[in-house]
Amino acid sequence: MRGALSQFLASILINSIYAMKNYPVILINTVLSPLSFLILITLASGGSLIGEAVEGSLIMTMFSSGTSLQGDLSHLKNDYHLQDMVVGSPARAGAYVAGMTISELIYSSPALVILSVLFYFYVHVTPLQLATIVAVMLLMFLTSVSIGFLLATVSSDIVESFAYTRLLSTLFSTIPPVYYPITYIPLPWRYLAYLSPTTYASEIAQNAAGLVRQTSTNIDVAWLVLLAVTAVFFYISLTKARWREK
């Protein structure tokens, strides 16, 4: 137990604490990335969509935190061969990956704190509504972690990892209506947005906060899709990821 805890803490130290302490400038990108979309949507809407933009920024920060795992794991695996050392040592793979996963949240904590303050001032919800939004954020994080872990084990170079990261960012944050209501997308293009799970996450969150009302049927479908996507990606990452080289 103590050994697994040490491995867990070591992963956090390597992947977040060390970088945040020695290279604080890299935190600027972590903060500016979600805030840039928030500011853009808020200015373009004259402030009318600030609630949706704040919620969208929180969802995408959680999603980006998970996908960042892909780049970090790939870097440590391919450049430092850390995964080979973990595989060949008594260290537990679960503790290593769990520590790396939590480190991504710690790394994103400055952005999450700023966005949480904005959420407090601009989005007024009950404890139950807040719990719903947090649940959505956690599901998106688990989904992105599963995707990130799977891609990290199959990528052979950090350059390839960066390409995956950009692709995921485009498919899950730029195209889907995360920062604004889906009604802003004209038909029939609106149906394409439903190919991304972040669309369902934003609909649930916006409805929970009373920003964009949805029918109970739409919300039930959104929850089913979101839970199914999370379960499928989690299962694929467990069964198809190449932890050990053949």
FENZI-V890504 format. One record per backbone hydrogen bond with DSSP energy under -0.5 kcal/mol. NH is the residue of the N-H (numbers start at 1). CO is the residue of the C=O. Records with the same first field share a line. If there is no record, write none. Layout:
# FENZI-V890504
NH = CO  CO
This chain:
# FENZI-V890504
5 = 1
6 = 2
7 = 3
8 = 4
9 = 5
10 = 6
11 = 7
12 = 8
13 = 9
14 = 10
15 = 11
16 = 12
17 = 12
18 = 13
20 = 16
21 = 17
22 = 18
23 = 19
26 = 23
27 = 24
28 = 25
29 = 25
30 = 26
31 = 27
32 = 28
33 = 29
34 = 30
35 = 31
36 = 32
37 = 33
38 = 34
39 = 35
40 = 36
41 = 37
42 = 38
43 = 39
44 = 40
45 = 41
46 = 43
47 = 42
48 = 45
50 = 47
53 = 49
54 = 50
55 = 51
56 = 52
57 = 53
58 = 54
59 = 55
60 = 56
61 = 57
62 = 58
63 = 59
64 = 60
65 = 61
66 = 62
67 = 63
68 = 64
69 = 65  66
70 = 67
71 = 67
72 = 68
73 = 69
74 = 70
75 = 71
76 = 72
77 = 73
78 = 74
79 = 75
80 = 75
82 = 76
85 = 81
86 = 82
87 = 83
88 = 84
89 = 86
96 = 92
97 = 93
98 = 94
99 = 95
100 = 96
101 = 97
102 = 98
103 = 99
104 = 100  101
105 = 101
106 = 102
107 = 103
108 = 104
109 = 106
112 = 108
113 = 109
114 = 110
115 = 111
116 = 112
117 = 113
118 = 114
119 = 115
120 = 116
121 = 117
122 = 118
123 = 119
124 = 122
125 = 123
130 = 126
131 = 127
132 = 128
133 = 129
134 = 130
135 = 131
136 = 132
137 = 133
138 = 134
139 = 135
140 = 136
141 = 137
142 = 138
143 = 139
144 = 140
145 = 141
146 = 142
147 = 143
148 = 144
149 = 145
150 = 146
151 = 147
152 = 148
153 = 149
154 = 150
155 = 151
161 = 157
162 = 158
163 = 159
164 = 160
165 = 161
166 = 162
167 = 163
168 = 164
169 = 165
170 = 166
171 = 167
172 = 168
173 = 169
174 = 169
175 = 170
178 = 176
184 = 181
185 = 182
186 = 184
189 = 186
190 = 186
191 = 188
192 = 189
193 = 189  190
194 = 190  191
195 = 192
196 = 193
199 = 196
200 = 196
201 = 197
202 = 198
203 = 199
204 = 200
205 = 201
206 = 202
207 = 203
208 = 204
209 = 205
210 = 207
211 = 206
212 = 206
219 = 215
220 = 216
221 = 217
222 = 218
223 = 219
224 = 220
225 = 221
226 = 222
227 = 223
228 = 224
229 = 225
230 = 226
231 = 227
232 = 228
233 = 229
234 = 230
235 = 231
236 = 232
237 = 233
238 = 234
239 = 235
240 = 236
241 = 236  237
243 = 241
